[in-house]
Amino acid sequence: MNRKKGSQSCDVLVLGAGPGGYAAAIRAGQAGLKVVIVEGEKAGGTCLNVGCIPSKALIHAASYFQKVKACEQDNPFGISLGVGAATIDLSKTIDWKNGIVSRLNKGVEGLLKKAGVLLITGWGRMLDGKTCEVSGTDGPMLIHADHVILATGSVVTPLPSLPFGGKVISSTEALALTQVPDKLVVVGGGYIGLELGTAFAKFGAEVHVVEFADHILPHYDREIGKVVMQSLKSLGVTVSTGAAAKHLSEDGSGLVVGLADRSEVTLPADKILVTVGRKPRLDGWGADSLYLTMRDGFIAINDKCQTSMTDVYAIGDVTGEPMLAHRAIAQGELVADILAGKPRRFDPVSIPAICFTDPEVVSAGVSPDEATAAGHELMVGEFPFAANGKAMAGAAETGFVRVVARKDNHLVLGIQAVGKGVAELSAAFGLALEMGARLEDIAATIHAHPTQGEALQEAALGALGHPLHI
C-alpha cells in the first residue's frame, strides 16, 4: 500500500472503511475520481471485523457442532457415531473465524487498490468540512478534499449499571471467547442477543435471555417471535420477558434481574453478554468541529445523503435506522454516483432485515399490523414449511412464508418468513417489492420444485384464495 506523509488533496475523502465507506470509495474510484479513505482500524468496519461476518461464522460452527452431537443420539436419518462424545475447542473455532475475517480484510484492501483509492490507516479528525487531520500508522497528515463522505458507523450501547469489563461483555468480546462459558446470561432479546445466544447454546452453554419488552425480537411481529421462541426452548434456552437487568450481585457471581411481577432474582453467570443496541459513532472524529444538523441523535441527511453542510455527505449507521450493512453499501454507491455526475436519490421500497437465529427470520416491507395501521385493507397469504416438500426432506418444517398485499389492487406491501435458510430468500422478497409485484405476478411466476422458494408462490396463491398444496 502506498503510504505518504505530509499533505494530500483529493476529490473525495471517505472517513471510515466499513461497508458503506469502502463501497463509496470503490465506486468513486471506478468513476475516475481521486479518492482517499481513512480508517483507524481494519478495512471492513464493524460488520466484517466484529459483527456480521464473524458472528455468522460462529453460528455456522455452532450448527455444525450441534449436528455432530445429534449423531450420538437416536435420529431419523440412521446416522450414528461410535467414537465417543463430540467436543469443541473454541479457540480453534475462533482461529478459523479470524482467518475468514483476515481474508476478507485483504480482499477489501485489494478492491480499494484496484479502484485507485488511497487507503490511509490512522485516526481521522475533521477540522472543517474539507480538511481532515490524520494521526496513527500513516500519519501525521492533512487531507484536503472537495467532497467528504462521513461513514463512521456505530458502537455498542452500554448499560450504565453494567459497564463493560470483567464478566460483562459486548458482542465484540463474545466473538473472541476461547472457552464456552458454562452459564451465559444475554441481556437483550433482539437479533444480536438471540443470534449469539443460540450459537453458545449449541456449543453447550446454559443460556438465559433477559428481555425488557414483553416478547423477544420486539422489532419483528409476534407471530414470528413465537416460532423463534419455540426453537429457543428446544435448545434449552431460558427466556425472561418483561424483565430488567439491574446490576451485578454483591459477590459478583451473577446478574440481578427485576422480573415482570416486580420480584427480583439473581441469575448465576460466568459471562453476561449485553446486547441492548448500538448508537452512532459521533466521538473522536471531529463532529464537534462541523455544523451538522442532527435528528434523533443521528446525522440528518436528505434523499441524496447530503448533510446540512455543502459537499459533506453521511451514510450508514451514523445516519440512523435501519442500521444495516446493506443499507450503508447502497447509500455509499449512491453518493459516489452523485459525485460522478449521475442523478440519484435514496428511496428504496424495502430494506430487508434478517435475523440469523435458528430458524432464520426475514422481513421485507411492512407487516400486516403496520399495513393496517397505514390504512390499507389487506389480503394476506401464509404458507407453512410443514407443507413444503424441500423443507420436509431437509428436516426444516418449522416456520412459514407470509405475503401482505393491498386488497384494492393486490400490490405486495410486505413479505415475511421464518424458517431454516430463509435468509437466502431475502433477495427474491426485496426484488418483488422493488419491482412493484402484485399477487398475480408472484403466483404466475414458475418456481422451481423442490425448493423452499415455492412457499412464496404458495403464499401468494393463498392470498388470492386458491392455494394449491394446502
C-alpha distance (Angstrom), angle and dihedral (degrees) to the residues before:
residue distance angle dihedral
M1 . . .
N2 3.78 . .
R3 3.81 108.8 .
K4 3.78 121.9 -171.5
K5 3.77 130.0 177.8
G6 3.79 127.7 -150.1
S7 3.78 117.4 34.7
Q8 3.80 136.7 -9.4
S9 3.76 132.3 -171.2
C10 3.77 124.0 -162.6
D11 3.76 145.8 161.5
V12 3.80 93.5 -118.9
L13 3.78 131.7 24.0
V14 3.81 116.4 -166.4
L15 3.80 115.5 -164.2
G16 3.80 107.4 -155.2
A17 3.82 129.7 24.8
G18 3.78 99.6 -139.4
P19 3.83 121.3 124.4
G20 3.80 93.7 -71.3
G21 3.78 95.2 42.0
Y22 3.78 98.2 47.5
A23 3.83 91.7 43.0
A24 3.81 89.8 53.6
A25 3.80 92.1 46.6
I26 3.81 94.7 48.0
R27 3.81 93.8 47.6
A28 3.82 92.5 45.8
G29 3.81 90.4 48.3
Q30 3.79 90.7 50.0
A31 3.81 87.9 53.6
G32 3.80 90.2 58.7
L33 3.79 98.1 -103.7
K34 3.80 120.9 139.7
V35 3.80 104.0 -113.9
V36 3.80 134.3 -172.8
I37 3.79 120.7 -173.5
V38 3.82 121.8 -166.5
E39 3.80 122.1 -156.7
G40 3.79 126.8 173.1
E41 3.80 95.3 -159.6
K42 3.80 131.5 14.5
A43 3.77 126.3 -30.4
G44 3.77 112.4 -98.8
G45 3.79 99.1 51.7
T46 3.79 126.1 -139.4
C47 3.80 94.1 -33.5
L48 3.78 96.8 57.7
N49 3.80 99.8 32.5
V50 3.81 108.1 34.7
G51 3.79 106.2 0.9
C52 3.79 138.0 36.4
I53 3.79 100.8 12.9
P54 3.83 102.7 39.8
S55 3.80 91.9 42.7
K56 3.81 91.3 52.8
A57 3.81 89.7 49.0
L58 3.80 89.8 52.4
I59 3.80 91.3 46.2
H60 3.81 90.3 51.9
A61 3.80 92.4 49.2
A62 3.81 90.5 48.9
S63 3.81 92.2 51.3
Y64 3.80 90.3 47.8
F65 3.81 90.4 52.0
Q66 3.79 90.7 48.3
K67 3.82 90.8 53.3
V68 3.79 91.4 50.7
K69 3.80 90.7 50.3
A70 3.81 89.9 49.6
C71 3.79 89.3 61.0
E72 3.81 89.1 63.0
Q73 3.80 89.6 64.4
D74 3.77 136.1 51.6
N75 3.79 110.1 -70.4
P76 3.80 134.8 168.8
F77 3.80 93.8 -115.2
G78 3.78 98.1 69.6
I79 3.81 91.1 -121.9
S80 3.79 120.6 139.5
L81 3.79 138.4 166.8
G82 3.76 123.0 -147.0
V83 3.77 100.6 -176.8
G84 3.79 99.7 92.5
A85 3.77 134.6 -89.9
A86 3.81 118.6 -30.4
T87 3.80 115.3 -110.7
I88 3.77 134.1 -174.1
D89 3.79 131.7 -142.7
L90 3.80 99.7 -156.0
S91 3.80 92.1 -169.0
K92 3.82 89.2 64.5
T93 3.80 89.9 47.0
I94 3.79 89.3 53.7
D95 3.80 90.8 48.2
W96 3.81 89.3 53.3
K97 3.81 90.8 48.0
N98 3.81 91.1 49.0
G99 3.79 89.9 51.6
I100 3.80 90.8 56.9
V101 3.79 91.1 48.8
S102 3.81 91.5 48.8
R103 3.81 92.2 51.4
L104 3.79 90.8 51.1
N105 3.83 91.8 46.5
K106 3.78 89.4 56.3
G107 3.78 90.0 44.6
V108 3.80 92.3 56.2
E109 3.80 91.4 46.6
G110 3.79 89.4 50.6
L111 3.80 92.4 50.6
L112 3.81 91.3 49.9
K113 3.79 91.1 50.3
K114 3.81 91.6 47.3
A115 3.81 89.3 53.8
G116 3.82 90.8 51.2
V117 3.81 93.9 -110.4
L118 3.81 118.9 150.7
L119 3.81 109.6 -134.7
I120 3.79 112.3 -156.1
T121 3.79 117.0 -167.1
G122 3.78 110.6 -146.9
W123 3.79 144.2 81.3
G124 3.77 111.6 -71.8
R125 3.77 124.1 -151.9
M126 3.78 121.4 -171.6
L127 3.79 112.7 -131.5
D128 3.80 92.9 -177.4
G129 3.80 137.6 -23.4
K130 3.79 93.5 -66.6
T131 3.81 106.5 27.5
C132 3.80 130.2 72.5
E133 3.79 127.2 -175.3
V134 3.79 114.3 -150.7
S135 3.78 126.5 -160.5
G136 3.77 126.9 177.3
T137 3.78 137.8 53.4
D138 3.80 95.7 -6.6
G139 3.82 97.2 26.5
P140 2.92 167.4 135.3
M141 3.78 91.4 72.5
L142 3.79 142.4 139.4
I143 3.78 118.6 -140.6
H144 3.80 121.4 -162.9
A145 3.80 116.3 -163.9
D146 3.78 137.9 -179.4
H147 3.79 90.1 -147.5
V148 3.81 131.8 22.6
I149 3.80 128.5 -156.4
L150 3.80 114.9 -163.6
A151 3.80 110.1 -151.2
T152 3.79 101.6 156.7
G153 3.80 96.1 142.7
S154 3.78 126.4 -158.6
V155 3.79 142.7 -66.6
V156 3.79 133.3 -142.4
T157 3.79 117.0 -85.0
P158 3.82 112.8 -124.5
L159 3.77 126.4 -152.5
P160 3.82 111.3 -121.1
S161 3.80 90.6 -137.3
L162 3.83 92.3 48.5
P163 3.80 108.4 43.0
F164 3.79 115.2 -173.4
G165 3.77 115.5 -97.2
G166 3.79 138.1 89.7
K167 3.78 110.1 11.9
V168 3.82 92.9 -8.1
I169 3.81 107.0 88.8
S170 3.78 140.3 170.8
S171 3.79 126.9 -137.0
T172 3.82 88.4 -89.5
E173 3.81 92.6 62.3
A174 3.81 91.8 39.9
L175 3.80 89.3 60.0
A176 3.81 90.4 54.2
L177 3.83 100.0 47.6
T178 3.79 111.7 128.1
Q179 3.81 95.1 -165.9
V180 3.78 129.9 48.7
P181 3.83 108.3 -117.5
D182 3.79 113.7 -125.9
K183 3.81 91.0 -138.8
L184 3.79 121.7 25.6
V185 3.80 123.3 -177.9
V186 3.79 114.2 -163.1
V187 3.80 116.3 -158.2
G188 3.79 107.3 -155.0
G189 3.79 128.4 38.3
G190 3.79 96.6 -146.3
Y191 3.77 125.2 113.5
I192 3.83 97.1 -76.4
G193 3.79 94.5 49.2
L194 3.79 94.3 44.9
E195 3.80 94.8 45.1
L196 3.80 92.9 52.9
G197 3.80 93.8 36.0
T198 3.80 90.2 54.2
A199 3.79 91.8 48.6
F200 3.80 94.2 51.4
A201 3.80 91.5 44.8
K202 3.80 88.0 57.0
F203 3.80 89.2 48.7
G204 3.80 87.7 57.5
A205 3.80 104.8 -96.1
E206 3.80 121.0 140.4
V207 3.81 100.3 -120.0
H208 3.80 128.6 -162.2
V209 3.83 118.6 -176.6
V210 3.81 119.5 -155.5
E211 3.83 114.9 -162.0
F212 3.81 124.3 -180.0
A213 3.83 94.2 -154.5
D214 3.78 121.0 74.2
H215 3.82 92.3 -107.9
I216 3.80 138.4 29.0
L217 3.81 121.6 -102.5
P218 3.81 91.0 28.1
H219 3.82 91.5 -175.6
Y220 3.81 91.1 60.2
D221 3.78 127.0 62.2
R222 3.78 120.1 -87.3
E223 3.80 96.7 -113.7
I224 3.79 90.2 61.8
G225 3.79 91.0 44.8
K226 3.79 90.8 54.5
V227 3.82 91.5 57.8
V228 3.80 91.8 50.3
M229 3.81 90.5 46.2
Q230 3.81 90.9 56.7
S231 3.79 89.8 53.0
L232 3.81 92.1 48.9
K233 3.80 89.9 53.2
S234 3.81 91.0 50.8
L235 3.82 88.3 54.5
G236 3.81 90.6 51.9
V237 3.81 94.1 -109.7
T238 3.80 113.9 151.6
V239 3.81 115.9 -144.0
S240 3.80 126.4 -163.2
T241 3.82 113.3 -169.4
G242 3.78 125.3 -171.9
A243 3.81 84.9 31.9
A244 3.79 130.4 132.2
A245 3.79 125.0 -147.0
K246 3.80 105.6 -136.5
H247 3.79 115.4 172.6
L248 3.77 145.2 -52.5
S249 3.78 115.6 -68.1
E250 3.80 116.2 -102.5
D251 3.80 92.6 -100.6
G252 3.81 91.3 44.6
S253 3.79 93.1 -122.8
G254 3.77 97.5 118.8
L255 3.78 151.5 -6.0
V256 3.80 123.9 -80.7
V257 3.80 109.4 -137.1
G258 3.78 129.4 -170.7
L259 3.80 109.5 -140.9
A260 3.80 130.0 -147.7
D261 3.83 91.3 -100.1
R262 3.85 88.6 56.9
S263 3.79 93.4 -109.4
E264 3.78 121.6 124.2
V265 3.77 130.7 -129.8
T266 3.79 133.0 -177.9
L267 3.79 114.2 -132.5
P268 3.82 112.6 -155.4
A269 3.80 110.7 -129.1
D270 3.77 140.1 177.2
K271 3.79 88.5 -169.1
I272 3.81 131.7 14.5
L273 3.79 112.3 -154.4
V274 3.81 112.3 -158.6
T275 3.81 113.1 -157.5
V276 3.79 105.9 160.8
G277 3.80 96.6 137.3
R278 3.77 143.9 -78.0
K279 3.79 133.7 -87.6
P280 3.82 132.0 -154.6
R281 3.80 117.2 -85.0
L282 3.80 100.8 -118.4
D283 3.80 100.8 146.3
G284 3.78 128.7 86.2
W285 3.81 101.9 18.7
G286 3.79 102.3 77.8
A287 3.77 103.2 -94.4
D288 3.80 87.2 145.3
S289 3.82 89.2 62.1
L290 3.79 91.7 58.4
Y291 3.78 129.9 73.5
L292 3.77 98.8 -128.1
T293 3.77 124.9 162.4
M294 3.80 110.5 -131.1
R295 3.79 129.1 -150.9
D296 3.81 120.7 -164.8
G297 3.79 90.1 -23.0
F298 3.82 95.2 -49.9
I299 3.80 131.7 98.6
A300 3.81 107.1 -90.0
I301 3.81 116.2 -126.7
N302 3.79 137.1 173.1
D303 3.80 128.2 -132.2
K304 3.80 90.0 -75.5
C305 3.84 91.9 52.3
Q306 3.80 89.5 -111.6
T307 3.80 117.1 151.3
S308 3.80 125.1 -147.5
M309 3.83 88.6 -87.0
T310 3.79 122.1 81.3
D311 3.82 113.2 -105.6
V312 3.81 92.3 3.4
Y313 3.80 116.1 116.3
A314 3.81 131.1 -179.4
I315 3.78 130.2 -158.6
G316 3.78 141.0 174.8
D317 3.78 130.8 14.3
V318 3.80 94.7 -11.0
T319 3.82 87.8 66.9
G320 3.80 98.1 53.9
E321 3.77 143.3 -105.6
P322 2.89 139.0 29.6
M323 3.80 88.4 45.7
L324 3.79 95.2 -162.7
A325 3.79 130.3 139.3
H326 3.80 94.1 -130.6
R327 3.80 90.8 55.2
A328 3.80 89.6 52.0
I329 3.82 92.1 48.9
A330 3.80 91.8 50.8
Q331 3.81 91.2 48.7
G332 3.80 91.5 47.7
E333 3.79 92.9 53.2
L334 3.81 90.4 46.3
V335 3.81 94.0 53.7
A336 3.80 91.9 47.4
D337 3.81 90.0 52.0
I338 3.81 90.7 49.9
L339 3.81 91.1 51.2
A340 3.81 88.2 49.9
G341 3.81 89.5 56.3
K342 3.80 101.6 -98.9
P343 3.83 121.4 136.2
R344 3.80 106.6 -118.2
R345 3.78 139.3 151.6
F346 3.80 132.1 -177.8
D347 3.78 108.8 -117.1
P348 3.82 110.0 134.4
V349 3.79 119.0 178.0
S350 3.80 89.4 -146.5
I351 3.78 140.3 12.4
P352 3.81 103.9 -169.2
A353 3.80 116.8 -136.0
I354 3.80 119.8 -151.7
C355 3.78 132.0 -166.8
F356 3.81 112.7 -162.8
T357 3.76 96.3 -151.6
D358 3.81 121.8 128.4
P359 2.99 102.4 -71.7
E360 3.80 98.6 30.6
V361 3.80 122.8 -129.0
V362 3.82 129.7 -143.9
S363 3.78 126.6 -176.5
A364 3.81 122.0 -179.4
G365 3.77 122.6 172.9
V366 3.79 119.5 -13.3
S367 3.80 132.8 -24.5
P368 3.81 122.3 -126.0
D369 3.81 91.1 -99.5
E370 3.81 92.3 49.9
A371 3.81 92.2 47.4
T372 3.79 91.5 49.2
A373 3.80 90.8 48.6
A374 3.81 87.8 53.8
G375 3.79 88.9 58.5
H376 3.81 101.2 -103.5
E377 3.78 125.8 141.8
L378 3.78 105.1 -136.6
M379 3.75 146.9 -145.3
V380 3.81 110.2 -159.9
G381 3.78 126.9 -172.5
E382 3.80 125.0 -173.3
F383 3.78 127.6 -175.7
P384 3.83 122.8 -170.4
F385 3.79 121.9 -136.6
A386 3.80 86.4 -136.0
A387 3.82 85.3 78.4
N388 3.81 95.6 44.6
G389 3.81 115.4 99.5
K390 3.81 96.7 -148.7
A391 3.80 91.7 49.0
M392 3.78 91.4 48.7
A393 3.80 92.1 48.6
G394 3.80 89.2 50.3
A395 3.82 95.0 47.6
A396 3.79 87.8 -115.9
E397 3.80 102.8 122.1
T398 3.80 97.0 134.8
G399 3.80 117.5 106.7
F400 3.78 140.5 13.6
V401 3.80 147.7 -120.5
R402 3.81 118.5 -117.2
V403 3.81 129.5 -166.3
V404 3.81 121.6 -161.3
A405 3.82 118.3 -162.5
R406 3.78 140.6 166.8
K407 3.79 113.7 -97.8
D408 3.81 95.5 -141.8
N409 3.80 99.9 55.3
H410 3.83 104.1 4.8
L411 3.83 92.1 -120.9
V412 3.80 109.2 163.4
L413 3.80 111.0 -118.8
G414 3.79 101.4 173.8
I415 3.78 145.1 1.8
Q416 3.81 124.7 -160.2
A417 3.77 131.6 -179.2
V418 3.77 138.9 177.8
G419 3.79 121.3 -172.0
K420 3.79 145.4 89.0
G421 3.80 112.0 -47.7
V422 3.81 96.2 -1.1
A423 3.82 91.3 133.4
E424 3.80 86.4 81.2
L425 3.81 89.8 59.8
S426 3.81 91.8 60.6
A427 3.81 93.4 90.0
A428 3.81 91.3 55.9
F429 3.80 90.4 47.7
G430 3.80 93.0 49.9
L431 3.80 93.1 45.3
A432 3.81 92.2 51.8
L433 3.79 91.0 52.8
E434 3.81 95.7 44.0
M435 3.82 91.7 49.0
G436 3.79 91.5 51.2
A437 3.78 94.4 -117.1
R438 3.76 121.1 -171.5
L439 3.76 125.6 -150.6
E440 3.80 90.3 -99.5
D441 3.83 91.2 55.0
I442 3.79 92.7 56.1
A443 3.79 93.9 40.1
A444 3.82 92.1 51.4
T445 3.81 95.0 46.5
I446 3.80 110.5 100.6
H447 3.80 108.0 -121.2
A448 3.79 117.2 -160.1
H449 3.80 117.5 -108.2
P450 2.96 129.4 -105.4
T451 3.80 98.8 26.4
Q452 3.77 136.1 115.5
G453 3.80 86.6 -123.0
E454 3.80 88.4 74.7
A455 3.79 86.4 76.0
L456 3.83 88.8 71.0
Q457 3.81 91.4 56.6
E458 3.80 90.8 44.7
A459 3.82 91.5 51.2
A460 3.82 90.0 52.8
L461 3.80 90.6 48.4
G462 3.78 89.2 49.6
A463 3.80 92.2 52.0
L464 3.81 88.7 52.4
G465 3.79 89.4 53.2
H466 3.79 100.6 -111.3
P467 3.81 110.2 88.3
L468 3.77 115.8 178.2
H469 3.79 106.8 -155.0
I470 3.77 104.1 30.9
